[in-house]
Amino acid sequence: MNPVSFLREVKAELDKVVWPTREKTIQLTVLVIVASIFIGVYIGGLDYIFASIMSNFIR
């Protein structure tokens, strides 16, 4: 396959893609950021609790 026909096929496939709206993209981005913060705080809290428990056992 030559490069020109490859690029034509790539363009044809990209024209078939249904891209999300700007609003939907912003909503999903905010959701991912909030979920990441929540999970990070949750795991950090568990780490702190388990580290406290282990430090009590070591003493």
CHARMM internal coordinates of N, CA and C (Angstrom, degrees):
IC EDIT
DIST 1 N 1 CA 1.4573
DIST 1 CA 1 C 1.5237
ANGL 1 N 1 CA 1 C 108.29
DIST 1 C 2 N 1.3056
ANGL 1 CA 1 C 2 N 114.94
DIHE 1 N 1 CA 1 C 2 N 130.37
DIST 2 N 2 CA 1.4618
ANGL 1 C 2 N 2 CA 117.60
DIHE 1 CA 1 C 2 N 2 CA -179.98
DIST 2 CA 2 C 1.5243
ANGL 2 N 2 CA 2 C 110.39
DIHE 1 C 2 N 2 CA 2 C -83.73
DIST 2 C 3 N 1.3203
ANGL 2 CA 2 C 3 N 116.71
DIHE 2 N 2 CA 2 C 3 N 158.91
DIST 3 N 3 CA 1.4682
ANGL 2 C 3 N 3 CA 121.01
DIHE 2 CA 2 C 3 N 3 CA -175.00
DIST 3 CA 3 C 1.5320
ANGL 3 N 3 CA 3 C 114.19
DIHE 2 C 3 N 3 CA 3 C -59.99
DIST 3 C 4 N 1.3160
ANGL 3 CA 3 C 4 N 117.84
DIHE 3 N 3 CA 3 C 4 N -34.32
DIST 4 N 4 CA 1.4677
ANGL 3 C 4 N 4 CA 120.37
DIHE 3 CA 3 C 4 N 4 CA -177.69
DIST 4 CA 4 C 1.5241
ANGL 4 N 4 CA 4 C 110.41
DIHE 3 C 4 N 4 CA 4 C -66.71
DIST 4 C 5 N 1.3274
ANGL 4 CA 4 C 5 N 117.40
DIHE 4 N 4 CA 4 C 5 N -46.75
DIST 5 N 5 CA 1.4703
ANGL 4 C 5 N 5 CA 119.29
DIHE 4 CA 4 C 5 N 5 CA 179.50
DIST 5 CA 5 C 1.5256
ANGL 5 N 5 CA 5 C 110.75
DIHE 4 C 5 N 5 CA 5 C -67.39
DIST 5 C 6 N 1.3199
ANGL 5 CA 5 C 6 N 116.72
DIHE 5 N 5 CA 5 C 6 N -33.91
DIST 6 N 6 CA 1.4680
ANGL 5 C 6 N 6 CA 119.76
DIHE 5 CA 5 C 6 N 6 CA 176.65
DIST 6 CA 6 C 1.5241
ANGL 6 N 6 CA 6 C 110.46
DIHE 5 C 6 N 6 CA 6 C -61.25
DIST 6 C 7 N 1.3304
ANGL 6 CA 6 C 7 N 116.83
DIHE 6 N 6 CA 6 C 7 N -47.17
DIST 7 N 7 CA 1.4631
ANGL 6 C 7 N 7 CA 120.54
DIHE 6 CA 6 C 7 N 7 CA -179.77
DIST 7 CA 7 C 1.5260
ANGL 7 N 7 CA 7 C 111.64
DIHE 6 C 7 N 7 CA 7 C -65.21
DIST 7 C 8 N 1.3368
ANGL 7 CA 7 C 8 N 117.60
DIHE 7 N 7 CA 7 C 8 N -34.61
DIST 8 N 8 CA 1.4699
ANGL 7 C 8 N 8 CA 120.11
DIHE 7 CA 7 C 8 N 8 CA 175.66
DIST 8 CA 8 C 1.5233
ANGL 8 N 8 CA 8 C 110.55
DIHE 7 C 8 N 8 CA 8 C -63.69
DIST 8 C 9 N 1.3328
ANGL 8 CA 8 C 9 N 116.62
DIHE 8 N 8 CA 8 C 9 N -42.54
DIST 9 N 9 CA 1.4636
ANGL 8 C 9 N 9 CA 120.23
DIHE 8 CA 8 C 9 N 9 CA 179.03
DIST 9 CA 9 C 1.5267
ANGL 9 N 9 CA 9 C 111.26
DIHE 8 C 9 N 9 CA 9 C -66.48
DIST 9 C 10 N 1.3193
ANGL 9 CA 9 C 10 N 116.71
DIHE 9 N 9 CA 9 C 10 N -38.30
DIST 10 N 10 CA 1.4667
ANGL 9 C 10 N 10 CA 120.21
DIHE 9 CA 9 C 10 N 10 CA 176.94
DIST 10 CA 10 C 1.5193
ANGL 10 N 10 CA 10 C 109.90
DIHE 9 C 10 N 10 CA 10 C -61.94
DIST 10 C 11 N 1.3212
ANGL 10 CA 10 C 11 N 117.75
DIHE 10 N 10 CA 10 C 11 N -44.88
DIST 11 N 11 CA 1.4676
ANGL 10 C 11 N 11 CA 121.22
DIHE 10 CA 10 C 11 N 11 CA 178.73
DIST 11 CA 11 C 1.5227
ANGL 11 N 11 CA 11 C 110.57
DIHE 10 C 11 N 11 CA 11 C -62.82
DIST 11 C 12 N 1.3237
ANGL 11 CA 11 C 12 N 117.45
DIHE 11 N 11 CA 11 C 12 N -41.24
DIST 12 N 12 CA 1.4670
ANGL 11 C 12 N 12 CA 120.49
DIHE 11 CA 11 C 12 N 12 CA 179.37
DIST 12 CA 12 C 1.5253
ANGL 12 N 12 CA 12 C 110.65
DIHE 11 C 12 N 12 CA 12 C -62.65
DIST 12 C 13 N 1.3186
ANGL 12 CA 12 C 13 N 117.44
DIHE 12 N 12 CA 12 C 13 N -40.46
DIST 13 N 13 CA 1.4664
ANGL 12 C 13 N 13 CA 120.57
DIHE 12 CA 12 C 13 N 13 CA 178.88
DIST 13 CA 13 C 1.5254
ANGL 13 N 13 CA 13 C 111.20
DIHE 12 C 13 N 13 CA 13 C -68.60
DIST 13 C 14 N 1.3300
ANGL 13 CA 13 C 14 N 117.19
DIHE 13 N 13 CA 13 C 14 N -40.19
DIST 14 N 14 CA 1.4649
ANGL 13 C 14 N 14 CA 120.19
DIHE 13 CA 13 C 14 N 14 CA 178.99
DIST 14 CA 14 C 1.5243
ANGL 14 N 14 CA 14 C 111.84
DIHE 13 C 14 N 14 CA 14 C -66.04
DIST 14 C 15 N 1.3365
ANGL 14 CA 14 C 15 N 117.38
DIHE 14 N 14 CA 14 C 15 N -29.00
DIST 15 N 15 CA 1.4629
ANGL 14 C 15 N 15 CA 120.14
DIHE 14 CA 14 C 15 N 15 CA 176.49
DIST 15 CA 15 C 1.5262
ANGL 15 N 15 CA 15 C 111.54
DIHE 14 C 15 N 15 CA 15 C -69.13
DIST 15 C 16 N 1.3372
ANGL 15 CA 15 C 16 N 117.99
DIHE 15 N 15 CA 15 C 16 N -23.37
DIST 16 N 16 CA 1.4653
ANGL 15 C 16 N 16 CA 122.20
DIHE 15 CA 15 C 16 N 16 CA 179.77
DIST 16 CA 16 C 1.5287
ANGL 16 N 16 CA 16 C 112.64
DIHE 15 C 16 N 16 CA 16 C -81.47
DIST 16 C 17 N 1.3183
ANGL 16 CA 16 C 17 N 116.90
DIHE 16 N 16 CA 16 C 17 N -16.30
DIST 17 N 17 CA 1.4629
ANGL 16 C 17 N 17 CA 121.08
DIHE 16 CA 16 C 17 N 17 CA -176.15
DIST 17 CA 17 C 1.5216
ANGL 17 N 17 CA 17 C 109.66
DIHE 16 C 17 N 17 CA 17 C -69.98
DIST 17 C 18 N 1.3416
ANGL 17 CA 17 C 18 N 115.49
DIHE 17 N 17 CA 17 C 18 N 136.03
DIST 18 N 18 CA 1.4625
ANGL 17 C 18 N 18 CA 121.02
DIHE 17 CA 17 C 18 N 18 CA 174.61
DIST 18 CA 18 C 1.5210
ANGL 18 N 18 CA 18 C 106.77
DIHE 17 C 18 N 18 CA 18 C -97.12
DIST 18 C 19 N 1.3275
ANGL 18 CA 18 C 19 N 116.71
DIHE 18 N 18 CA 18 C 19 N 104.61
DIST 19 N 19 CA 1.4524
ANGL 18 C 19 N 19 CA 121.79
DIHE 18 CA 18 C 19 N 19 CA -176.89
DIST 19 CA 19 C 1.5195
ANGL 19 N 19 CA 19 C 109.80
DIHE 18 C 19 N 19 CA 19 C -82.09
DIST 19 C 20 N 1.3356
ANGL 19 CA 19 C 20 N 117.68
DIHE 19 N 19 CA 19 C 20 N 143.78
DIST 20 N 20 CA 1.4729
ANGL 19 C 20 N 20 CA 119.38
DIHE 19 CA 19 C 20 N 20 CA 178.22
DIST 20 CA 20 C 1.5291
ANGL 20 N 20 CA 20 C 110.91
DIHE 19 C 20 N 20 CA 20 C -70.09
DIST 20 C 21 N 1.3235
ANGL 20 CA 20 C 21 N 114.20
DIHE 20 N 20 CA 20 C 21 N 156.42
DIST 21 N 21 CA 1.4637
ANGL 20 C 21 N 21 CA 118.74
DIHE 20 CA 20 C 21 N 21 CA 177.56
DIST 21 CA 21 C 1.5246
ANGL 21 N 21 CA 21 C 109.47
DIHE 20 C 21 N 21 CA 21 C -71.97
DIST 21 C 22 N 1.3224
ANGL 21 CA 21 C 22 N 115.70
DIHE 21 N 21 CA 21 C 22 N 166.13
DIST 22 N 22 CA 1.4680
ANGL 21 C 22 N 22 CA 120.89
DIHE 21 CA 21 C 22 N 22 CA 178.84
DIST 22 CA 22 C 1.5227
ANGL 22 N 22 CA 22 C 110.15
DIHE 21 C 22 N 22 CA 22 C -61.82
DIST 22 C 23 N 1.3319
ANGL 22 CA 22 C 23 N 116.51
DIHE 22 N 22 CA 22 C 23 N -42.17
DIST 23 N 23 CA 1.4644
ANGL 22 C 23 N 23 CA 120.63
DIHE 22 CA 22 C 23 N 23 CA -178.78
DIST 23 CA 23 C 1.5282
ANGL 23 N 23 CA 23 C 110.92
DIHE 22 C 23 N 23 CA 23 C -63.56
DIST 23 C 24 N 1.3298
ANGL 23 CA 23 C 24 N 116.76
DIHE 23 N 23 CA 23 C 24 N -43.43
DIST 24 N 24 CA 1.4661
ANGL 23 C 24 N 24 CA 120.71
DIHE 23 CA 23 C 24 N 24 CA 179.97
DIST 24 CA 24 C 1.5283
ANGL 24 N 24 CA 24 C 110.25
DIHE 23 C 24 N 24 CA 24 C -64.95
DIST 24 C 25 N 1.3187
ANGL 24 CA 24 C 25 N 116.90
DIHE 24 N 24 CA 24 C 25 N -39.53
DIST 25 N 25 CA 1.4618
ANGL 24 C 25 N 25 CA 120.75
DIHE 24 CA 24 C 25 N 25 CA 178.19
DIST 25 CA 25 C 1.5222
ANGL 25 N 25 CA 25 C 110.81
DIHE 24 C 25 N 25 CA 25 C -62.54
DIST 25 C 26 N 1.3288
ANGL 25 CA 25 C 26 N 116.96
DIHE 25 N 25 CA 25 C 26 N -42.51
DIST 26 N 26 CA 1.4678
ANGL 25 C 26 N 26 CA 120.72
DIHE 25 CA 25 C 26 N 26 CA 178.79
DIST 26 CA 26 C 1.5226
ANGL 26 N 26 CA 26 C 110.24
DIHE 25 C 26 N 26 CA 26 C -65.37
DIST 26 C 27 N 1.3475
ANGL 26 CA 26 C 27 N 117.41
DIHE 26 N 26 CA 26 C 27 N -43.60
DIST 27 N 27 CA 1.4672
ANGL 26 C 27 N 27 CA 120.92
DIHE 26 CA 26 C 27 N 27 CA 179.07
DIST 27 CA 27 C 1.5246
ANGL 27 N 27 CA 27 C 111.28
DIHE 26 C 27 N 27 CA 27 C -59.07
DIST 27 C 28 N 1.3154
ANGL 27 CA 27 C 28 N 116.59
DIHE 27 N 27 CA 27 C 28 N -46.96
DIST 28 N 28 CA 1.4635
ANGL 27 C 28 N 28 CA 119.92
DIHE 27 CA 27 C 28 N 28 CA -178.08
DIST 28 CA 28 C 1.5262
ANGL 28 N 28 CA 28 C 111.69
DIHE 27 C 28 N 28 CA 28 C -68.97
DIST 28 C 29 N 1.3285
ANGL 28 CA 28 C 29 N 117.33
DIHE 28 N 28 CA 28 C 29 N -34.66
DIST 29 N 29 CA 1.4623
ANGL 28 C 29 N 29 CA 120.60
DIHE 28 CA 28 C 29 N 29 CA 176.93
DIST 29 CA 29 C 1.5217
ANGL 29 N 29 CA 29 C 110.74
DIHE 28 C 29 N 29 CA 29 C -64.28
DIST 29 C 30 N 1.3365
ANGL 29 CA 29 C 30 N 116.55
DIHE 29 N 29 CA 29 C 30 N -45.04
DIST 30 N 30 CA 1.4657
ANGL 29 C 30 N 30 CA 120.57
DIHE 29 CA 29 C 30 N 30 CA 178.16
DIST 30 CA 30 C 1.5237
ANGL 30 N 30 CA 30 C 109.92
DIHE 29 C 30 N 30 CA 30 C -62.71
DIST 30 C 31 N 1.3271
ANGL 30 CA 30 C 31 N 117.33
DIHE 30 N 30 CA 30 C 31 N -41.51
DIST 31 N 31 CA 1.4636
ANGL 30 C 31 N 31 CA 120.91
DIHE 30 CA 30 C 31 N 31 CA 178.40
DIST 31 CA 31 C 1.5280
ANGL 31 N 31 CA 31 C 111.39
DIHE 30 C 31 N 31 CA 31 C -59.54
DIST 31 C 32 N 1.3166
ANGL 31 CA 31 C 32 N 117.14
DIHE 31 N 31 CA 31 C 32 N -44.35
DIST 32 N 32 CA 1.4670
ANGL 31 C 32 N 32 CA 120.95
DIHE 31 CA 31 C 32 N 32 CA 179.83
DIST 32 CA 32 C 1.5243
ANGL 32 N 32 CA 32 C 110.68
DIHE 31 C 32 N 32 CA 32 C -64.85
DIST 32 C 33 N 1.3305
ANGL 32 CA 32 C 33 N 117.81
DIHE 32 N 32 CA 32 C 33 N -41.66
DIST 33 N 33 CA 1.4648
ANGL 32 C 33 N 33 CA 120.78
DIHE 32 CA 32 C 33 N 33 CA 179.75
DIST 33 CA 33 C 1.5195
ANGL 33 N 33 CA 33 C 110.74
DIHE 32 C 33 N 33 CA 33 C -64.51
DIST 33 C 34 N 1.3447
ANGL 33 CA 33 C 34 N 117.14
DIHE 33 N 33 CA 33 C 34 N -46.10
DIST 34 N 34 CA 1.4696
ANGL 33 C 34 N 34 CA 120.90
DIHE 33 CA 33 C 34 N 34 CA -179.85
DIST 34 CA 34 C 1.5262
ANGL 34 N 34 CA 34 C 110.57
DIHE 33 C 34 N 34 CA 34 C -64.01
DIST 34 C 35 N 1.3281
ANGL 34 CA 34 C 35 N 117.54
DIHE 34 N 34 CA 34 C 35 N -44.03
DIST 35 N 35 CA 1.4615
ANGL 34 C 35 N 35 CA 120.61
DIHE 34 CA 34 C 35 N 35 CA 179.05
DIST 35 CA 35 C 1.5247
ANGL 35 N 35 CA 35 C 110.88
DIHE 34 C 35 N 35 CA 35 C -63.31
DIST 35 C 36 N 1.3233
ANGL 35 CA 35 C 36 N 117.87
DIHE 35 N 35 CA 35 C 36 N -40.04
DIST 36 N 36 CA 1.4649
ANGL 35 C 36 N 36 CA 121.18
DIHE 35 CA 35 C 36 N 36 CA 179.08
DIST 36 CA 36 C 1.5219
ANGL 36 N 36 CA 36 C 111.24
DIHE 35 C 36 N 36 CA 36 C -64.09
DIST 36 C 37 N 1.3318
ANGL 36 CA 36 C 37 N 116.56
DIHE 36 N 36 CA 36 C 37 N -42.51
DIST 37 N 37 CA 1.4665
ANGL 36 C 37 N 37 CA 119.93
DIHE 36 CA 36 C 37 N 37 CA 178.12
DIST 37 CA 37 C 1.5212
ANGL 37 N 37 CA 37 C 110.25
DIHE 36 C 37 N 37 CA 37 C -64.03
DIST 37 C 38 N 1.3290
ANGL 37 CA 37 C 38 N 117.17
DIHE 37 N 37 CA 37 C 38 N -45.33
DIST 38 N 38 CA 1.4607
ANGL 37 C 38 N 38 CA 121.31
DIHE 37 CA 37 C 38 N 38 CA 180.00
DIST 38 CA 38 C 1.5265
ANGL 38 N 38 CA 38 C 111.30
DIHE 37 C 38 N 38 CA 38 C -59.88
DIST 38 C 39 N 1.3158
ANGL 38 CA 38 C 39 N 116.95
DIHE 38 N 38 CA 38 C 39 N -48.25
DIST 39 N 39 CA 1.4650
ANGL 38 C 39 N 39 CA 120.74
DIHE 38 CA 38 C 39 N 39 CA -179.22
DIST 39 CA 39 C 1.5260
ANGL 39 N 39 CA 39 C 110.34
DIHE 38 C 39 N 39 CA 39 C -65.30
DIST 39 C 40 N 1.3311
ANGL 39 CA 39 C 40 N 117.74
DIHE 39 N 39 CA 39 C 40 N -39.03
DIST 40 N 40 CA 1.4653
ANGL 39 C 40 N 40 CA 120.79
DIHE 39 CA 39 C 40 N 40 CA 178.02
DIST 40 CA 40 C 1.5130
ANGL 40 N 40 CA 40 C 112.11
DIHE 39 C 40 N 40 CA 40 C -62.68
DIST 40 C 41 N 1.3432
ANGL 40 CA 40 C 41 N 116.65
DIHE 40 N 40 CA 40 C 41 N -43.89
DIST 41 N 41 CA 1.4688
ANGL 40 C 41 N 41 CA 120.53
DIHE 40 CA 40 C 41 N 41 CA 178.41
DIST 41 CA 41 C 1.5219
ANGL 41 N 41 CA 41 C 110.01
DIHE 40 C 41 N 41 CA 41 C -65.48
DIST 41 C 42 N 1.3201
ANGL 41 CA 41 C 42 N 117.39
DIHE 41 N 41 CA 41 C 42 N -41.20
DIST 42 N 42 CA 1.4667
ANGL 41 C 42 N 42 CA 121.73
DIHE 41 CA 41 C 42 N 42 CA 179.60
DIST 42 CA 42 C 1.5313
ANGL 42 N 42 CA 42 C 111.02
DIHE 41 C 42 N 42 CA 42 C -61.75
DIST 42 C 43 N 1.3227
ANGL 42 CA 42 C 43 N 116.80
DIHE 42 N 42 CA 42 C 43 N -49.33
DIST 43 N 43 CA 1.4673
ANGL 42 C 43 N 43 CA 120.47
DIHE 42 CA 42 C 43 N 43 CA 179.96
DIST 43 CA 43 C 1.5213
ANGL 43 N 43 CA 43 C 110.61
DIHE 42 C 43 N 43 CA 43 C -66.46
DIST 43 C 44 N 1.3349
ANGL 43 CA 43 C 44 N 117.57
DIHE 43 N 43 CA 43 C 44 N -38.79
DIST 44 N 44 CA 1.4637
ANGL 43 C 44 N 44 CA 120.53
DIHE 43 CA 43 C 44 N 44 CA 176.69
DIST 44 CA 44 C 1.5152
ANGL 44 N 44 CA 44 C 111.60
DIHE 43 C 44 N 44 CA 44 C -62.35
DIST 44 C 45 N 1.3413
ANGL 44 CA 44 C 45 N 116.58
DIHE 44 N 44 CA 44 C 45 N -40.23
DIST 45 N 45 CA 1.4628
ANGL 44 C 45 N 45 CA 120.73
DIHE 44 CA 44 C 45 N 45 CA 177.08
DIST 45 CA 45 C 1.5186
ANGL 45 N 45 CA 45 C 112.01
DIHE 44 C 45 N 45 CA 45 C -63.80
DIST 45 C 46 N 1.3280
ANGL 45 CA 45 C 46 N 116.16
DIHE 45 N 45 CA 45 C 46 N -44.18
DIST 46 N 46 CA 1.4653
ANGL 45 C 46 N 46 CA 119.33
DIHE 45 CA 45 C 46 N 46 CA 177.26
DIST 46 CA 46 C 1.5247
ANGL 46 N 46 CA 46 C 111.06
DIHE 45 C 46 N 46 CA 46 C -62.31
DIST 46 C 47 N 1.3143
ANGL 46 CA 46 C 47 N 116.70
DIHE 46 N 46 CA 46 C 47 N -41.16
DIST 47 N 47 CA 1.4607
ANGL 46 C 47 N 47 CA 120.95
DIHE 46 CA 46 C 47 N 47 CA 178.51
DIST 47 CA 47 C 1.5244
ANGL 47 N 47 CA 47 C 110.64
DIHE 46 C 47 N 47 CA 47 C -61.11
DIST 47 C 48 N 1.3265
ANGL 47 CA 47 C 48 N 116.48
DIHE 47 N 47 CA 47 C 48 N -43.90
DIST 48 N 48 CA 1.4632
ANGL 47 C 48 N 48 CA 120.88
DIHE 47 CA 47 C 48 N 48 CA 178.95
DIST 48 CA 48 C 1.5310
ANGL 48 N 48 CA 48 C 110.57
DIHE 47 C 48 N 48 CA 48 C -62.49
DIST 48 C 49 N 1.3240
ANGL 48 CA 48 C 49 N 117.29
DIHE 48 N 48 CA 48 C 49 N -44.27
DIST 49 N 49 CA 1.4692
ANGL 48 C 49 N 49 CA 121.13
DIHE 48 CA 48 C 49 N 49 CA -179.84
DIST 49 CA 49 C 1.5234
ANGL 49 N 49 CA 49 C 110.53
DIHE 48 C 49 N 49 CA 49 C -63.00
DIST 49 C 50 N 1.3324
ANGL 49 CA 49 C 50 N 117.02
DIHE 49 N 49 CA 49 C 50 N -48.60
DIST 50 N 50 CA 1.4641
ANGL 49 C 50 N 50 CA 119.71
DIHE 49 CA 49 C 50 N 50 CA -178.70
DIST 50 CA 50 C 1.5261
ANGL 50 N 50 CA 50 C 111.69
DIHE 49 C 50 N 50 CA 50 C -66.46
DIST 50 C 51 N 1.3302
ANGL 50 CA 50 C 51 N 117.88
DIHE 50 N 50 CA 50 C 51 N -35.48
DIST 51 N 51 CA 1.4662
ANGL 50 C 51 N 51 CA 120.61
DIHE 50 CA 50 C 51 N 51 CA 177.18
DIST 51 CA 51 C 1.5213
ANGL 51 N 51 CA 51 C 110.19
DIHE 50 C 51 N 51 CA 51 C -66.03
DIST 51 C 52 N 1.3340
ANGL 51 CA 51 C 52 N 117.43
DIHE 51 N 51 CA 51 C 52 N -38.97
DIST 52 N 52 CA 1.4679
ANGL 51 C 52 N 52 CA 120.59
DIHE 51 CA 51 C 52 N 52 CA 177.41
DIST 52 CA 52 C 1.5179
ANGL 52 N 52 CA 52 C 110.92
DIHE 51 C 52 N 52 CA 52 C -64.72
DIST 52 C 53 N 1.3203
ANGL 52 CA 52 C 53 N 116.48
DIHE 52 N 52 CA 52 C 53 N -42.81
DIST 53 N 53 CA 1.4691
ANGL 52 C 53 N 53 CA 120.36
DIHE 52 CA 52 C 53 N 53 CA 178.66
DIST 53 CA 53 C 1.5224
ANGL 53 N 53 CA 53 C 110.27
DIHE 52 C 53 N 53 CA 53 C -62.57
DIST 53 C 54 N 1.3288
ANGL 53 CA 53 C 54 N 117.01
DIHE 53 N 53 CA 53 C 54 N -45.08
DIST 54 N 54 CA 1.4638
ANGL 53 C 54 N 54 CA 120.05
DIHE 53 CA 53 C 54 N 54 CA -178.87
DIST 54 CA 54 C 1.5262
ANGL 54 N 54 CA 54 C 111.25
DIHE 53 C 54 N 54 CA 54 C -66.48
DIST 54 C 55 N 1.3238
ANGL 54 CA 54 C 55 N 118.10
DIHE 54 N 54 CA 54 C 55 N -36.97
DIST 55 N 55 CA 1.4618
ANGL 54 C 55 N 55 CA 119.21
DIHE 54 CA 54 C 55 N 55 CA 179.74
DIST 55 CA 55 C 1.5288
ANGL 55 N 55 CA 55 C 110.39
DIHE 54 C 55 N 55 CA 55 C -68.02
DIST 55 C 56 N 1.3141
ANGL 55 CA 55 C 56 N 118.17
DIHE 55 N 55 CA 55 C 56 N -30.56
DIST 56 N 56 CA 1.4645
ANGL 55 C 56 N 56 CA 120.74
DIHE 55 CA 55 C 56 N 56 CA 175.51
DIST 56 CA 56 C 1.5198
ANGL 56 N 56 CA 56 C 111.45
DIHE 55 C 56 N 56 CA 56 C -69.51
DIST 56 C 57 N 1.3305
ANGL 56 CA 56 C 57 N 117.83
DIHE 56 N 56 CA 56 C 57 N -34.28
DIST 57 N 57 CA 1.4628
ANGL 56 C 57 N 57 CA 120.76
DIHE 56 CA 56 C 57 N 57 CA 177.62
DIST 57 CA 57 C 1.5221
ANGL 57 N 57 CA 57 C 111.41
DIHE 56 C 57 N 57 CA 57 C -71.41
DIST 57 C 58 N 1.3193
ANGL 57 CA 57 C 58 N 117.41
DIHE 57 N 57 CA 57 C 58 N -34.26
DIST 58 N 58 CA 1.4625
ANGL 57 C 58 N 58 CA 121.64
DIHE 57 CA 57 C 58 N 58 CA -176.68
DIST 58 CA 58 C 1.5235
ANGL 58 N 58 CA 58 C 111.05
DIHE 57 C 58 N 58 CA 58 C -72.43
DIST 58 C 59 N 1.3217
ANGL 58 CA 58 C 59 N 117.99
DIHE 58 N 58 CA 58 C 59 N -33.39
DIST 59 N 59 CA 1.4696
ANGL 58 C 59 N 59 CA 120.67
DIHE 58 CA 58 C 59 N 59 CA -178.39
DIST 59 CA 59 C 1.4727
ANGL 59 N 59 CA 59 C 111.86
DIHE 58 C 59 N 59 CA 59 C -65.15
END
COOR INIT
IC SEED 1 N 1 CA 1 C
IC BUILD
